[in-house]
Amino acid sequence: MRHESYHFYGCVADAATRELRRDGRLVTSSPKVFDCLIYLIEHRDRAVGRDELIAAVWGRADVSDALLGQTMLKARRAIGDTGHEQTAIRTVPRFGYRWIAETSTKSTVAATTESAHVPDTAPAKIATMEDASRADERVPEMPPSPSRRTRSRLISGVLAVAAVVALLVALLRGWQQHDTQNHPAAATQALAPSHTAVAEGSVDSRDADGTVAVMPVANTAGDDWFWLQLGLMDQIGRRLHLAGQAVVPSSNIVALTRASPQAETIPYAKVWAATGARYVVLPHATRTANGWRVQLDLHEGDRSKRVVEAQSDDVVAAANAATDSLLIALGKTPPSEQDSETFTINQLLQRTDAVLLGSDFDGARRVIETAPPALRNQPAARFMLARIDWHAGALDTASERLRALLGEVSAERDPALRARLLYTLGAVEIREDRSADAVPLLTEALKLRSRENLPAELGETYTAFAGALINLGRYEEAGDALARARVQLGLAGDTLALAIVDANEGSLDIARGRPAEALPLLQRAKDCFRLFGWLSGRFLTTAAEVKAHLALLDSTAALAASDAIEPQLDQHDSAHIRGTLGVQRAWALVANGRIGEATHLLDQLAVEISHDEHSGLPGDIASARSRLSLGAGDNSAAAREASAAVAALPTVDEQYERARAWRTLVLARQAGTQANEAATQLDEFSQWARKTAQPAPTLYAALARAEHARDLHRADEAYQEYAAALDDAARWGVPADLAAVVVSYGNALIADGKLDQASEVIGRVARWADHDFDCALLQARLYNALGQHGSAETAMARARSLAGERVVPALPSAPLVKVAHE
C-alpha cells in the first residue's frame, strides 16, 4: 500500500506508520504529540485554531490551553524547533498555531509487518530524560480548570500557591508512604531472584553513611519497557529508603537529568553539587535470554566505581535483588518481602507514575483503566486516577473522585492514603481559589502525617498549608508553616523542595513589606533552580526578585535581573509564566525611563493574556497600563484600564495591586474633570481598604483621599490625610510606597509654600535621589523653591540622567503626582 510521508528540515513524518525520524533516527513521542504535528502539517496552508486542534486530536472540548501548550512544546522539541525560533510551528497569538516549515511529500510503500506500525493506543515512549522529567511541563503551570479562575499565583501571588509546586515532590516520590505504612520493613517484590552476583568489591561499612542519588535506568529493552527508565529508578530509591538508607528524592534527580538524553552524560559532579549526595547509583536494565539482568554502578567522588548485579525472570525482582546486594555492601539490612497482592497494586501504581512523569495524562489513565477490575477498583488506583485528572486540569472530576474516596477511606483503615487524599484535595481547593476550604483538609493531613516518620511528606504538606494561608493573608501562620516545612524537607534531604521553600519565604517577605529580607532567599532559590534546569522556577523567582528591587527603588538592579533571563522569555510555552515575569519587566523598564519598550511589552502581554481567565494577570497588566496612560495624560484610557484592574483583582493576594489601581482610577477621574465619579470611586475605595485592614491598601486609600481633597481645594483635610498616609507608609517601611506618598505630599507642600515642612517630608526619600528619577526631581524642586539654585541644577542634572524617555519639566514646574513609577 502506498502513502505519503512529509519531509522537512531533516525530519520525516509518516502518518501511516506513525513514525517520526530526525536526521535518520527514530524519534519516539506520545500519540497526541504526533497527531498534533500531522494535523498542522496536513493543514499547513492556513493557521489552525486552538479549538479546532483540540477537537481534532483529543476529540473533546475539555482540554485546557496549558495542556495544549505542553503538547506543542513537546512537538517542537521532537523536530528540533523551539518556542523562541518558531522555524516550523508558529504561534498565532489569541488563535492557535500554523505550520511554516517548507515541506515536501513523497510516496512510500507501507510495511505490512506488525513491527512497522505503532498503534495509536500505545503508551507514550519517554524519548529523552528531558521529556521524562520536565518540571516546567508538570508543576508550576499545572493546567487549571477551564471553567475556573485560579487566583493563587506563585511568586508574590504566584509562589503563594505552594501546593502546586509541592506536588512536584509528591508526583515523583511515588508510593513510598503507602508502602511504609502497610509494610514498615517491606519492599515491592514477590519473586526471589534466580541468580545474584556482587562484583568489584564492597563498600567499607565505616563509609556507608551518606546520601545516595539514584539516576534514571539505562534501558535497552525497547519501547514496551519505556517506563523502567524512571519507574525502576524510583523503585530502587524506594527500596533503599525502606532499609534506612538516605536517598535523594526522585524529583531532584529528574530535574537534574532533564537536559540530557542519556543519564550517563550527566556529570556526577553536578549531581553531587546539587544534591549533596555522597554516592551516585547508575542502574542498567538488560533483557537476556533467561529474563532480566539489573546492574547498579556505585560512584563515590573520584573513587573507582563498584558494581552489583542480579538476574531474575522479573525485572522488578532483579532490581530489588541488586538493590539488596548494594544495601549489604553499604552495611544495611535489606527489607523483608511483601505479599503478592500489594506487590501487584504497587506495580500498577509505579508504572502509572512512570508514564505520568512524561506528562502523558492519557497514557497514564490507560494504564489504570486497562488493569484488571480487582486492581483498578482499589482505592489506591482510583486515587491515582484523581491525581491524573488533577494534573490534566480536570479539577472538577478530580474533586469528585477525591471526595468519594474520602468517604470510603478512614484514618483507621488507611491513614497514609487518607492523608494523600486530603493533601491532593487541598491542592485542588487552592487551585480553585478556595483556600479557606483547603485549610481544614490540610490541617487533618498534617495530623495524620505527623504520626509517621515521613519528613518529606510532612514537609510538602506544610508547604501547601503555607500557600493556603498566604492566600488568606494569614502571614504569621504561613511563616510558621514554612519554617516547619524547611525542617522536615531538610531531614528528607530534598534540595529542590527546600529551594521552593526559599522562594515561598521570599514571596512571603515581599507580601509582608520586607523586600530586603526577600532578596537573599530569592537569589538562593534561583541559583538552585538554575542548577536543576527548572526554567519556570527561575522565571517566577526572577519576577519576585525584580519586584523586590523595585520596592527598594533600585531600578538598575531590577532591570539587570530581568535582562539576565529576558532572552529566554519566548522559550516558555506558558503565557501565564511569561506574563508574570513580563509585567515585572515592564515596570523595571518604566523605572529606567524606557517607556516605549514597557508600553509595547504590556500591549503584547494584554493580547496574549486577554483570554486567560485563570489568574489575576489581566488585572496586573491593566493596572500597569493605566498608570502609564495617566502619566501620558490620557485620562480616559487610564480610567478605563484602572477600572478593569479593580474589577479583576479582588482576592487577598491581589490587594496591593488593586489598591494602587484604585488610586489611579480616582486620579484619572479627577484629571478628567469627573468630580462625581471620582468621589464615588474614592468612597468605594476607602470602604474596601477599611475592610482589608492591610497596610498598603490603607495608606493608598489615605493618599487618594488627600489628593482628592486637594483637588477640591480643601487644604486642611488634604494635609490631615497626607499625614495619615505618611505615617502608614513609614510603618509599612517599603521605600517605593513611601516615595509614592512623599512625592505627592512634597509637591503639595512646595506649591503651598510650606517649605520647612516640605524639607522635613522630602528628606525622608533624599537617600534615593541618586538613583530614582522621581526622588531626584522632587529634590530639585525643593532646592529651587528654597533658592538653592546650584544644588537645584545639580539635582536636575541627576534627574535628567535618570529620565530616559520621561519628560523633565523646567524649574519651577507644576506639582507632580507619582503615578508611573514602581
C-alpha positions, 0 to 999 in steps of 0.5 A, a space after each residue: 500500500 502506498 502513502 505519503 510521508 512529509 519531509 522537512 528540515 531533516 525530519 520525516 513524518 509518516 502518518 501511516 506508520 506513525 513514525 517520526 525520524 530526525 536526521 535518520 533516527 527514530 524519534 519516539 513521542 506520545 500519540 497526541 504529540 504526533 497527531 498534533 504535528 500531522 494535523 498542522 502539517 496536513 493543514 499547513 496552508 492556513 493557521 489552525 485554531 486552538 479549538 479546532 486542534 483540540 477537537 481534532 486530536 483529543 476529540 473533546 472540548 475539555 482540554 485546557 490551553 496549558 495542556 495544549 501548550 505542553 503538547 506543542 512544546 513537546 512537538 517542537 522539541 521532537 523536530 528540533 524547533 523551539 518556542 523562541 525560533 518558531 522555524 516550523 510551528 508558529 504561534 498565532 497569538 489569541 488563535 492557535 498555531 500554523 505550520 511554516 516549515 517548507 515541506 515536501 511529500 513523497 510516496 512510500 510503500 507501507 510495511 505490512 509487518 506488525 513491527 512497522 506500525 505503532 498503534 495509536 493506543 500505545 503508551 507514550 515512549 519517554 524519548 529523552 530524560 528531558 521529556 521524562 522529567 520536565 518540571 516546567 511541563 508538570 508543576 508550576 503551570 499545572 493546567 487549571 480548570 477551564 471553567 475556573 479562575 485560579 487566583 493563587 499565583 506563585 511568586 508574590 501571588 504566584 509562589 503563594 500557591 505552594 501546593 502546586 509546586 509541592 506536588 512536584 515532590 509528591 508526583 515523583 516520590 511515588 508510593 513510598 508512604 503507602 508502602 511504609 505504612 502497610 509494610 514498615 520493613 517491606 519492599 515491592 517484590 514477590 519473586 526471589 531472584 534466580 541468580 545474584 552476583 556482587 562484583 568489584 568489591 564492597 563498600 567499607 561499612 565505616 563509609 556507608 553513611 551518606 546520601 545516595 542519588 539514584 539516576 534514571 535506568 539505562 534501558 535497552 529493552 525497547 519501547 514496551 519497557 519505556 517506563 523502567 527508565 524512571 519507574 525502576 529508578 524510583 523503585 530502587 530509591 524506594 527500596 533503599 529508603 525502606 532499609 534506612 538508607 538516605 536517598 535523594 528524592 526522585 524529583 531532584 534527580 529528574 530535574 537534574 537529568 532533564 537536559 540530557 538524553 542519556 543519564 550517563 552524560 550527566 556529570 556526577 559532579 553536578 549531581 553531587 553539587 546539587 544534591 549533596 549526595 555522597 554516592 551516585 547509583 547508575 542502574 542498567 536494565 538488560 533483557 537476556 535470554 533467561 529474563 532480566 539482568 539489573 546492574 547498579 554502578 556505585 560512584 563515590 567522588 573520584 573513587 573507582 566505581 563498584 558494581 552489583 548485579 542480579 538476574 531474575 525472570 522479573 525485572 522488578 525482582 532483579 532490581 530489588 535483588 541488586 538493590 539488596 546486594 548494594 544495601 549489604 555492601 553499604 552495611 544495611 539490612 535489606 527489607 523483608 518481602 511483601 505479599 503478592 497482592 500489594 506487590 501487584 497494586 504497587 506495580 500498577 501504581 509505579 508504572 502509572 507514575 512512570 508514564 505520568 512523569 512524561 506528562 502523558 495524562 492519557 497514557 497514564 489513565 490507560 494504564 489504570 483503566 486497562 488493569 484488571 477490575 480487582 486492581 483498578 477498583 482499589 482505592 489506591 488506583 482510583 486515587 491515582 486516577 484523581 491525581 491524573 485528572 488533577 494534573 490534566 486540569 480536570 479539577 472538577 472530576 478530580 474533586 469528585 473522585 477525591 471526595 468519594 474516596 474520602 468517604 470510603 477511606 478512614 484514618 483507621 483503615 488507611 491513614 497514609 492514603 487518607 492523608 494523600 487524599 486530603 493533601 491532593 484535595 487541598 491542592 485542588 481547593 487552592 487551585 480553585 481559589 478556595 483556600 479557606 476550604 483547603 485549610 481544614 483538609 490540610 490541617 487533618 493531613 498534617 495530623 495524620 502525617 505527623 504520626 509517621 516518620 515521613 519528613 518529606 511528606 510532612 514537609 510538602 504538606 506544610 508547604 501547601 498549608 503555607 500557600 493556603 494561608 498566604 492566600 488568606 493573608 494569614 502571614 504569621 501562620 504561613 511563616 510558621 508553616 514554612 519554617 516547619 516545612 524547611 525542617 522536615 524537607 531538610 531531614 528528607 534531604 530534598 534540595 529542590 523542595 527546600 529551594 521552593 521553600 526559599 522562594 515561598 519565604 521570599 514571596 512571603 517577605 515581599 507580601 509582608 513589606 520586607 523586600 530586603 529580607 526577600 532578596 537573599 532567599 530569592 537569589 538562593 532559590 534561583 541559583 538552585 533552580 538554575 542548577 536543576 534546569 527548572 526554567 519556570 522556577 527561575 522565571 517566577 523567582 526572577 519576577 519576585 526578585 525584580 519586584 523586590 528591587 523595585 520596592 527598594 527603588 533600585 531600578 538598575 538592579 531590577 532591570 539587570 535581573 530581568 535582562 539576565 533571563 529576558 532572552 529566554 522569555 519566548 522559550 516558555 510555552 506558558 503565557 501565564 509564566 511569561 506574563 508574570 515575569 513580563 509585567 515585572 519587566 515592564 515596570 523595571 523598564 518604566 523605572 529606567 525611563 524606557 517607556 516605549 519598550 514597557 508600553 509595547 511589552 504590556 500591549 503584547 502581554 494584554 493580547 496574549 493574556 486577554 483570554 486567560 481567565 485563570 489568574 489575576 494577570 489581566 488585572 496586573 497588566 491593566 493596572 500597569 497600563 493605566 498608570 502609564 496612560 495617566 502619566 501620558 495624560 490620557 485620562 480616559 484610557 487610564 480610567 478605563 484600564 484602572 477600572 478593569 484592574 479593580 474589577 479583576 483583582 479582588 482576592 487577598 493576594 491581589 490587594 496591593 495591586 488593586 489598591 494602587 489601581 484604585 488610586 489611579 482610577 480616582 486620579 484619572 477621574 479627577 484629571 478628567 474633570 469627573 468630580 462625581 465619579 471620582 468621589 464615588 470611586 474614592 468612597 468605594 475605595 476607602 470602604 474596601 481598604 477599611 475592610 482589608 485592614 492591610 497596610 498598603 491598601 490603607 495608606 493608598 486609600 489615605 493618599 487618594 483621599 488627600 489628593 482628592 481633597 486637594 483637588 477640591 481645594 480643601 487644604 486642611 483635610 488634604 494635609 490631615 490625610 497626607 499625614 495619615 498616609 505618611 505615617 502608614 507608609 513609614 510603618 509599612 517601611 517599603 521605600 517605593 510606597 513611601 516615595 509614592 506618598 512623599 512625592 505627592 505630599 512634597 509637591 503639595 507642600 512646595 506649591 503651598 509654600 510650606 517649605 520647612 515642612 516640605 524639607 522635613 517630608 522630602 528628606 525622608 526619600 533624599 537617600 534615593 535621589 541618586 538613583 530614582 528619577 522621581 526622588 531626584 526631581 522632587 529634590 530639585 524642586 525643593 532646592 529651587 523653591 528654597 533658592 538653592 539654585 546650584 544644588 537645584 541644577 545639580 539635582 536636575 542634572 541627576 534627574 535628567 540622567 535618570 529620565 530616559 524617555 520621561 519628560 523633565 519639566 523646567 524649574 519651577 514646574 507644576 506639582 507632580 503626582 507619582 503615578 508611573 513609577 514602581 
